[in-house]
């Protein structure tokens, strides 16, 4: 299976992809569009939102409870 990954700028809600020569003999591909989360402010906003999310907070509590005795163990 061949994989090609590259960031693209969106212009007029369109993306034009020039595939590398390695894809010349391939007639079908799967395209997945993901938002680029490298924007620092977006990450900060997501962390702020997670800090108030009840499901996330219950998961964190459960993990802390699982490891509370391990933290007190000595090596």
Buried (B, 14 or more C-beta within 10 A) or exposed (E): EEEEEEEEEEEEEEEEEEEEEEEEEEEEEEEEEEEEEEEEEEEEEEEEEEEEEEEEEEEEEEEEEEEEEEEEEEE
